[in-house]
Amino acid sequence: MKESARINTVIVLIKVAVVLLFLYLGFSHIDPANWNPFLPFGWDGVVTGAAIVFFAYIGFDAVSTTAE
């Protein structure tokens, strides 16, 4: 059990290091000019996108549960 916990900790540390390395290397490629307009479709577009993703996930969950 201790060995499994150690391996899990090492894997998590590697994952966090990869994410931090990605952020560090990607930070220099940020172009604030691409942020205009920030929300071209406003908050309605954000809510619509969230609803589409939510219902797509629910649909996938229903299909995968039925397939079991």
C-alpha beads as a LAMMPS data file, in Angstrom:
LAMMPS data file: protein, C-alpha beads

68 atoms
67 bonds

1 atom types
1 bond types

-500.0 500.0 xlo xhi
-500.0 500.0 ylo yhi
-500.0 500.0 zlo zhi

Masses

1 110.0

Atoms # bond

1 1 1 0.000 0.000 0.000
2 1 1 2.857 2.382 0.807
3 1 1 4.548 1.533 -2.487
4 1 1 1.351 2.240 -4.396
5 1 1 0.968 5.582 -2.631
6 1 1 4.567 6.525 -3.462
7 1 1 4.142 5.610 -7.122
8 1 1 0.901 7.573 -7.259
9 1 1 2.648 10.597 -5.715
10 1 1 5.479 10.395 -8.243
11 1 1 3.040 10.182 -11.151
12 1 1 1.076 13.167 -9.859
13 1 1 4.280 15.192 -9.468
14 1 1 5.268 14.336 -13.044
15 1 1 1.839 15.421 -14.311
16 1 1 1.997 18.717 -12.414
17 1 1 5.535 19.330 -13.699
18 1 1 4.394 18.758 -17.304
19 1 1 1.493 21.206 -16.899
20 1 1 3.768 23.834 -15.342
21 1 1 6.352 23.338 -18.108
22 1 1 3.630 23.769 -20.727
23 1 1 2.451 26.999 -19.082
24 1 1 6.017 28.291 -18.780
25 1 1 6.866 27.585 -22.416
26 1 1 3.502 28.781 -23.738
27 1 1 3.498 32.062 -21.817
28 1 1 5.782 33.764 -24.336
29 1 1 3.394 32.955 -27.195
30 1 1 0.435 34.870 -25.759
31 1 1 -0.763 37.681 -28.023
32 1 1 -3.258 40.028 -26.291
33 1 1 -4.350 41.323 -29.723
34 1 1 -6.241 38.031 -30.137
35 1 1 -8.437 38.878 -27.155
36 1 1 -10.411 41.545 -29.022
37 1 1 -13.375 40.988 -29.038
38 1 1 -13.180 38.860 -25.914
39 1 1 -16.768 37.581 -26.068
40 1 1 -17.945 38.117 -29.663
41 1 1 -21.357 36.557 -28.961
42 1 1 -21.651 37.922 -25.415
43 1 1 -22.765 35.913 -22.426
44 1 1 -25.542 34.364 -24.512
45 1 1 -22.855 32.624 -26.545
46 1 1 -21.139 31.387 -23.381
47 1 1 -24.395 29.972 -22.004
48 1 1 -25.264 28.391 -25.360
49 1 1 -21.840 26.739 -25.598
50 1 1 -22.085 25.461 -22.030
51 1 1 -25.549 24.030 -22.718
52 1 1 -24.336 22.259 -25.869
53 1 1 -21.397 20.692 -24.020
54 1 1 -23.598 19.727 -21.062
55 1 1 -26.254 18.012 -23.171
56 1 1 -23.617 16.341 -25.368
57 1 1 -22.089 14.865 -22.207
58 1 1 -25.481 13.765 -20.876
59 1 1 -26.243 12.145 -24.237
60 1 1 -22.906 10.315 -24.260
61 1 1 -23.473 9.175 -20.684
62 1 1 -26.931 7.856 -21.571
63 1 1 -25.617 5.961 -24.597
64 1 1 -22.660 4.466 -22.714
65 1 1 -24.895 3.442 -19.806
66 1 1 -27.363 1.820 -22.187
67 1 1 -24.533 -0.016 -23.939
68 1 1 -23.432 -1.589 -20.671

Bonds

1 1 1 2
2 1 2 3
3 1 3 4
4 1 4 5
5 1 5 6
6 1 6 7
7 1 7 8
8 1 8 9
9 1 9 10
10 1 10 11
11 1 11 12
12 1 12 13
13 1 13 14
14 1 14 15
15 1 15 16
16 1 16 17
17 1 17 18
18 1 18 19
19 1 19 20
20 1 20 21
21 1 21 22
22 1 22 23
23 1 23 24
24 1 24 25
25 1 25 26
26 1 26 27
27 1 27 28
28 1 28 29
29 1 29 30
30 1 30 31
31 1 31 32
32 1 32 33
33 1 33 34
34 1 34 35
35 1 35 36
36 1 36 37
37 1 37 38
38 1 38 39
39 1 39 40
40 1 40 41
41 1 41 42
42 1 42 43
43 1 43 44
44 1 44 45
45 1 45 46
46 1 46 47
47 1 47 48
48 1 48 49
49 1 49 50
50 1 50 51
51 1 51 52
52 1 52 53
53 1 53 54
54 1 54 55
55 1 55 56
56 1 56 57
57 1 57 58
58 1 58 59
59 1 59 60
60 1 60 61
61 1 61 62
62 1 62 63
63 1 63 64
64 1 64 65
65 1 65 66
66 1 66 67
67 1 67 68
